[in-house]
């Protein structure tokens, strides 16, 4: 009885070891005597123990946190930048055969790419053009990891840390920029006002009645205010008489 029981146990053990079930988001890269045979899954399938070997690959998107990197910008400012990379395996065969550990390799190349790309830009570009820098890093990473069967779908720069001295310098620069804009706006306002005054003077010089109306309007405005100033209206005709008398003396 024992003689028949041992082979049955061995057969059951082999069958149990050969049955494999993979979910929808995983694939099995099968090797037959060390040589690549194919990619299997998802679902139920069989492999021959010892003769066949299988490496399982997860096809879901992986969130890779890139640790903080010290970067020297093009304008010689030292900053510390961290980012997050989203990637997934699109070719399980190459992800297993072409690279030993695709997750670690992607992390290392993401760190070096982050430093090299940001080092080509000024600090102002890092702070204001983050979307464009994200796209540039994503394209470079995707090209470098394509041979490994990896697809980098997105890169996001999370934070750009700068020193306290640089923060104060940026604040002074922003304040100086605001003062410059304020002076320019004030100068433009003075120029526009002077142009309007010149136009008004030309109109009044062509029509004496306009000057008289402006004089009366000024008197009306002054009378509406609670001021202690006393104003004596002087007709314009009197000034003309004085001008004629002055002209007669010159003759």
ZALO-18603 format. One record per residue (C-alpha): x, z, y. Coordinates in steps of 0.5 Angstrom, whole numbers, plus 500, padded with zeros to 3 digits. Layout:
XZY;...
END
This chain:
500500500;506502505;509495503;503491506;502496512;509495515;508487516;501488519;504493524;509489526;504483527;500487531;505489535;508482536;501480538;500485543;507484546;505477547;498477550;499477558;494477563;495476570;490476576;489471581;494472586;500473581;504467577;509468571;515464571;517463563;524462561;525459553;531461551;534462558;531455560;525454565;519452561;514453566;509457571;503460567;497464570;492466572;488469566;490470559;496467556;501468550;508468550;513469544;517476545;525476545;525468545;521467551;522471558;517472564;518474571;512475575;511473582;506475587;503470591;500474597;502475604;508480605;508484611;516485613;518490618;524487621;528494623;531494630;536490632;541491638;541484642;545482648;541477652;544471656;545475662;549480659;543486658;543490652;536491649;533493642;528489639;524490633;519485630;514483624;515477619;509475615;511470609;509469602;511465596;508458595;513456589;514461584;519457580;524456586;523463588;526466582;531461580;534459587;535466590;536473586;531477591;527473596;524479599;531482601;534475603;528474607;529480611;536479612;536472615;530475619;535480622;540475624;535470626;532475631;539476634;541469634;535466638;534472643;541472645;540465648;535467653;535472659;531479659;526476663;524471658;524476653;519480657;514474659;515469654;514472648;509467645;514462645;520466642;515468636;514460635;522459635;524464630;518462626;520455625;527457624;526462619;521457615;526452615;531456612;527459607;523453605;529452599;527458596;519457596;518461601;513460607;514464613;507464617;508468623;513472627;511477632;516481636;513488637;517491642;523490647;527497649;531497655;535503658;533507663;538504668;535497667;528500668;530502675;534496676;528492674;523496678;528495685;528487683;520487683;519491689;524487693;520481690;514484693;517485700;519478700;512475698;509479704;514477709;513470707;505471707;506474714;510469717;505463714;500467718;503467724;505460724;497458722;495463728;500459733;497453731;490455732;492458739;495451741;489447739;485452743;489451749;489444748;481444748;480449754;485445758;481439757;474442759;474448765;467450763;470452756;475457759;470460764;466461757;472465754;473469760;465471760;466473752;472477753;468481759;462482754;467484748;470489753;464492755;461494748;467498747;467506749;473505754;475508760;478502763;475499769;475491770;473487776;471480775;474475779;471468780;476463778;474459785;478464788;484463785;484456786;483458794;490462793;493456790;491451795;494456801;500456797;500449796;499448804;505453805;510449801;508443805;
END
